[in-house]
């Protein structure tokens, strides 16, 4: 059986097709690609092998490729840009074994775009929105957390569409500097430097790369913090940011962990925690109130907290369907604190931390009595008082928030 040779065609001009790719294209018995690619190849030399237009369908294309391989024919598949960067290659790799594939790299749109603006790209975070509208929320997170982000646009996702989306969902990015590299390597190539809010002052670009850059390191600070003003509240109880900071500290979160946030309210603790738990961390925001769960969903969407999963239901009833946690915070229990603690006690080999913030003496005593009676639990209690300076007429007065008691408990392992 022969091999499938996947060649990168670069940005679509002869100058950017490497010699090795041309060799495999011209020697192919079966050449798979688009009409534009066939026309481009004809400018090099007449195509001798059979041509198959990929637009006739992926399934039929793969059937044709498999049949040709069985007949020991030389098969070359042309993909735009570089095979390893948002191309048909990923689907080929899932369909055919690695030993049947040979990859010839090409120049990607990202490489060419960064070259055009004289920027290195080893630390650029990239994303494609071409046919991937669902990635818009992921884009919000990337441009918030990283200094250099490049996004590929195409189809309905144009520069004007992008500006409107960011204005609606993240207006704080309106001053963010962007470079737009459109129709690269063509006679219509355009490169502009502007800000997000001014994108609609220029023509609509679709086939382009948009590069988000931060003007200073200061813009990249405090990416793990969360201010109260960032959250939608709508009369749902919210843990204040100073208290959240202490709770997050007490939880001792780690990259890749799983957190249950029981009685999540606005989702503030969940979202704050998610920002500290790395790319593989997961948070489950459990809330029984229908109004609160909608607020959580709104905050998760607005702040692009894709690793926070809102769970509508009562604890402990809904807990059995969730992955085993490493950390648990109980911000609200609706009178079922003991039932929740008993459920946690029944989790096999759970030796993580449980943090219970409370403003009522009853909840405090319930928790302490439970941990005293179940002696395998070690616990500590802190009381936190936050006051803010408030201007009243010509005077400055301290305005105190409700004192918060924070109980932090850890159970000894069963094998200890």
C-alpha atoms as one frame of an Amber mdcrd trajectory, in Angstrom:
protein
   0.000   0.000   0.000   1.225   3.507  -0.858   1.177   6.602   1.324  -1.063
   9.644   1.425   1.164  12.661   0.945  -0.440  15.727   2.534   1.192  18.885
   1.184   0.804  22.416   2.473   0.027  24.854  -0.346   0.838  27.983   1.629
  -1.286  31.107   1.152  -2.236  30.250  -2.425   0.534  31.567  -4.676   3.311
  29.704  -6.473   6.039  31.654  -4.681   5.091  30.111  -1.348   4.873  26.430
  -2.380   8.079  24.685  -1.351   9.952  22.565  -3.982   9.330  19.258  -2.181
   5.581  19.899  -2.256   5.713  20.632  -6.001   7.546  17.345  -6.553   4.849
  15.256  -4.857   2.052  17.209  -6.551   3.397  16.690 -10.077   4.228  13.000
  -9.532   0.849  12.032  -8.038  -1.367   9.400  -9.653  -4.299  10.891  -7.712
  -4.308  14.577  -6.809  -6.963  15.704  -4.321  -7.693  19.393  -3.802  -9.857
  22.312  -4.891 -10.325  23.815  -8.352  -8.309  26.872  -7.345  -5.445  24.620
  -6.278  -5.612  22.624  -9.524  -5.495  25.875 -11.513  -2.499  27.006  -9.479
  -0.634  23.747 -10.114  -1.291  24.016 -13.869   0.839  27.172 -13.833   3.793
  25.001 -12.788   3.236  22.107 -15.178   0.269  20.223 -16.657  -1.260  17.792
 -14.150  -0.662  14.218 -15.311  -2.527  12.302 -12.629  -6.248  12.028 -11.920
  -7.840  15.065 -10.248 -10.469  14.756  -7.526 -12.222  17.859  -6.178 -12.496
  17.731  -2.394 -15.709  19.756  -2.652 -17.418  16.643  -4.020 -17.526  15.504
  -0.392 -15.176  14.346   2.350 -16.569  10.810   2.467 -16.314  10.276  -1.282
 -12.824  11.811  -1.263 -11.644   9.418   1.427 -13.207   6.449  -0.381 -11.336
   7.485  -3.523  -8.094   7.838  -1.561  -8.493   4.405   0.064  -9.191   2.737
  -3.278  -6.131   4.389  -4.830  -3.937   3.320  -1.917  -5.159  -0.269  -2.274
  -4.108  -0.071  -5.933  -0.679   1.160  -4.776  -1.138   4.522  -6.471   0.673
   7.670  -5.414  -1.849   9.917  -3.648  -1.279  13.596  -2.872  -3.762  15.736
  -0.953  -3.343  19.510  -1.161  -4.369  21.622   1.840  -4.162  25.377   2.253
  -1.482  26.882   4.470   0.330  24.319   6.606  -1.197  20.845   7.140  -0.800
  21.083  10.911  -2.667  24.375  11.276  -6.471  24.146  10.921  -6.578  22.025
   7.780  -8.072  18.813   6.417  -5.017  16.985   7.746  -6.565  16.578  11.217
  -9.480  14.657   9.675  -7.140  12.591   7.481  -5.143  11.691  10.581  -8.287
  10.479  12.342  -9.258   8.360   9.332  -5.966   6.803   8.216  -3.111   5.368
  10.331   0.014   7.478  10.798   2.190   4.983   8.958   0.137   5.619   5.800
   0.641   9.400   5.895   3.538  11.624   4.855   3.284  15.339   5.662   5.028
  18.062   3.665   4.761  21.349   5.570   3.706  24.635   4.050   3.656  28.274
   5.068   0.631  28.936   7.262  -1.445  32.101   7.278  -0.224  32.747  10.824
   3.432  32.528   9.778   2.923  34.888   6.867   0.807  37.321   8.899   3.400
  37.581  11.662   6.164  38.001   9.097   4.246  40.868   7.499   4.208  42.827
  10.772   7.722  41.726  11.751   6.657  39.867  14.911   7.897  36.596  16.382
   5.159  34.048  17.007   6.564  31.360  19.305   4.498  32.806  22.171   1.354
  33.660  20.194  -1.882  31.923  21.201  -3.918  31.173  18.080  -7.518  30.293
  17.316  -9.677  29.859  14.226 -13.201  31.268  13.922 -13.597  30.188  10.294
 -16.514  27.777  10.524 -15.976  27.680  14.292 -18.323  30.319  15.697 -18.408
  28.426  18.993 -14.793  29.509  19.575 -15.853  33.123  20.191 -16.146  32.576
  23.951 -12.706  30.957  23.948 -11.360  34.060  22.204 -12.574  36.237  25.096
 -10.523  34.204  27.524  -7.422  34.227  25.325  -7.338  37.988  24.812  -7.918
  38.537  28.520  -5.146  36.214  29.648  -2.459  36.473  26.989  -0.362  39.292
  25.581  -0.307  38.002  22.008  -3.326  36.360  20.357  -3.930  35.678  16.654
  -7.330  34.669  15.303  -8.261  33.444  11.821 -11.484  34.874  10.411 -13.558
  33.562   7.529 -17.106  33.104   6.288 -19.645  35.035   8.349 -17.060  35.964
  10.989 -15.698  39.215   9.580 -13.789  42.063  11.186 -17.038  44.029  11.607
 -18.761  41.003  13.146 -15.832  40.591  15.533 -16.010  44.244  16.578 -19.745
  44.004  17.312 -19.309  40.771  19.272 -16.546  42.208  21.448 -18.498  45.444
  21.974 -21.465  43.419  23.244 -19.685  40.785  25.318 -16.443  42.447  26.390
 -16.505  46.201  25.869 -13.438  46.532  28.106 -11.375  45.359  25.131 -12.420
  48.254  22.885  -9.019  49.961  23.234  -7.086  46.766  22.523  -4.629  47.209
  19.654  -5.122  44.937  16.649  -3.395  44.300  13.333  -5.488  42.958  10.466
  -3.713  41.064   7.671  -6.212  40.338   4.890  -5.941  38.424   1.592  -2.300
  37.632   2.275   0.019  37.112  -0.716  -2.696  38.212  -3.156  -2.861  41.396
  -5.225  -5.548  42.619  -2.792  -3.399  42.151   0.316  -4.230  44.689   3.036
  -2.584  45.338   6.383  -4.047  47.773   8.910  -3.212  48.646  12.511  -6.013
  50.016  14.666  -8.049  49.279  17.808 -11.053  47.022  18.311 -13.470  49.955
  18.541 -12.265  51.335  15.189 -12.458  48.114  13.167 -15.686  49.226  11.496
 -13.953  52.360  10.180 -12.240  50.079   7.659 -13.613  47.777   4.939 -15.141
  44.440   5.927 -12.446  41.763   5.898 -13.232  38.053   6.057 -10.259  36.053
   4.788  -7.797  37.480   7.285  -5.718  37.106  10.431  -6.425  39.471  13.329
  -3.596  39.895  15.808  -4.420  41.201  19.298  -1.514  42.723  21.167  -1.165
  44.381  24.536   0.674  47.651  24.724   2.286  47.000  28.110   2.958  44.262
  30.643   0.582  46.016  33.055  -2.353  44.902  30.907  -1.404  41.294  31.567
  -1.421  41.536  35.355  -4.092  40.349  37.798  -5.451  37.770  35.375  -6.367
  35.477  38.283  -8.288  38.121  40.224 -11.995  38.917  39.968 -13.584  42.222
  40.909 -17.185  42.510  42.092 -17.893  44.949  39.256 -17.212  42.203  36.689
 -20.119  40.091  37.936 -23.814  40.295  37.132 -25.748  40.167  40.437 -29.499
  40.740  39.844 -30.419  40.469  43.543 -28.581  37.164  43.958 -26.364  36.796
  47.036 -22.725  37.435  46.191 -19.576  36.767  48.192 -17.565  40.008  48.255
 -14.194  40.001  46.508 -12.129  40.362  49.727 -13.874  37.317  51.207 -13.511
  35.409  47.922  -9.770  36.025  48.031  -9.520  34.464  51.510 -11.712  31.502
  50.513  -9.577  30.874  47.412  -6.472  30.982  49.610  -7.981  28.528  52.106
  -8.967  26.090  49.343  -5.321  25.744  48.262  -6.366  25.072  44.688  -3.995
  23.456  42.223  -3.685  23.090  38.472  -5.922  20.380  37.043  -8.039  19.938
  40.181 -11.817  19.593  40.515 -13.840  21.955  42.720 -17.444  21.659  43.856
 -18.939  25.074  44.662 -22.149  24.232  46.534 -24.578  27.133  46.818 -22.699
  29.078  44.167 -24.877  32.228  44.161 -23.602  34.455  41.346 -20.768  32.043
  40.535 -18.122  34.471  41.804 -16.138  31.878  43.764 -16.398  29.392  40.880
 -15.119  31.867  38.291 -12.373  33.190  40.575 -11.278  29.621  41.352 -11.304
  28.578  37.696  -8.821  31.336  36.901  -6.287  29.796  39.291  -6.686  26.118
  38.354  -4.906  25.922  35.005  -6.148  24.762  31.619  -7.295  21.357  32.922
  -9.022  22.478  36.114 -12.797  22.015  36.406 -15.364  23.759  38.584 -18.955
  22.674  39.172 -21.159  25.556  40.350 -24.123  23.922  42.104 -27.152  26.113
  42.744 -30.805  25.262  43.425 -32.251  28.716  42.655 -33.510  29.111  39.082
 -32.755  32.828  39.125 -29.242  32.293  40.479 -28.402  29.572  37.958 -29.267
  31.969  35.121 -27.022  34.619  36.694 -24.208  32.055  36.923 -24.667  31.120
  33.260 -24.603  34.801  32.299 -21.405  35.418  34.269 -19.749  32.279  32.919
 -20.558  33.339  29.346 -19.624  36.989  29.842 -16.298  36.177  31.494 -15.515
  33.230  29.170 -15.123  30.830  32.097 -15.500  27.738  29.954 -14.303  25.320
  32.643 -17.107  26.322  35.033 -20.156  24.063  34.669 -23.394  25.441  36.186
 -25.393  22.620  37.829 -29.049  23.351  38.619 -30.271  21.289  41.550 -30.144
  20.653  45.281 -27.165  19.269  47.133 -26.554  16.544  48.049 -29.067  15.129
  45.512 -27.140  16.203  42.377 -23.652  15.423  43.664 -23.614  11.747  42.699
 -23.542  12.639  38.994 -20.407  14.783  39.313 -16.730  13.796  39.091 -15.064
  13.230  42.453 -13.813  16.565  43.838 -10.418  17.559  45.177 -11.795  20.648
  46.920 -15.281  21.666  48.099 -16.702  25.022  49.147 -20.156  25.159  50.737
 -21.426  28.717  50.450 -25.074  27.778  50.862 -26.825  24.598  51.940 -30.537
  25.522  52.298 -30.656  23.826  55.687 -29.006  20.625  54.445 -25.453  21.207
  55.662 -25.319  18.004  57.720 -26.705  15.924  54.836 -24.065  17.412  52.540
 -21.255  16.733  55.019 -22.461  13.148  55.505 -22.415  12.692  51.722 -18.878
  14.101  51.532 -17.852  11.802  54.384 -19.045   8.886  52.275 -16.790   9.739
  49.327 -14.160   7.032  49.067 -10.620   8.241  49.741 -11.603  11.910  49.794
  -8.826  13.747  51.598  -9.253  17.207  50.103 -10.278  20.423  51.787 -13.794
  21.599  52.627 -14.284  25.336  53.159 -17.532  26.660  54.651 -18.043  30.444
  54.751 -21.030  31.496  56.864 -22.620  34.627  58.295 -24.929  32.814  60.749
 -24.107  31.400  64.163 -26.414  28.423  63.533 -24.463  27.241  60.475 -21.178
  27.779  62.320 -22.273  25.640  65.279 -23.750  22.952  63.005 -20.448  22.583
  61.195 -18.291  22.661  64.335 -20.474  20.091  66.121 -20.321  17.773  63.107
 -16.533  17.947  62.931 -16.237  17.444  66.698 -18.422  14.343  66.586 -16.573
  12.956  63.565 -13.072  13.017  64.954 -11.311  12.127  61.706 -11.891  15.728
  60.637  -9.355  18.410  61.529 -10.696  21.932  61.297  -9.875  25.564  61.955
 -12.081  28.635  62.162 -11.338  32.250  61.245 -13.529  35.314  61.478 -13.190
  37.968  58.801 -14.461  41.535  59.043 -14.289  43.808  55.985 -14.966  47.535
  56.174 -14.940  50.116  53.412 -14.345  53.829  53.727 -17.497  55.694  52.732
 -17.864  59.420  52.140 -20.886  60.906  53.911 -21.230  64.621  53.168 -17.923
  66.119  54.322 -16.970  63.140  56.509 -15.280  59.795  55.807 -16.799  56.904
  57.743 -16.060  53.195  57.866 -18.944  51.083  56.578 -18.706  47.513  57.808
 -19.864  44.409  55.961 -21.355  41.446  57.820 -18.628  39.468  59.614 -17.857
  36.192  57.835 -16.751  33.046  59.619 -14.678  30.681  57.497 -14.370  27.034
  58.534 -11.630  25.031  56.828 -11.730  21.263  57.349  -9.678  18.301  56.164
 -10.486  14.650  56.741  -7.793  12.117  57.504  -7.418   9.424  54.846  -9.026
   6.060  55.576  -5.638   4.351  55.398  -4.003   6.693  57.906
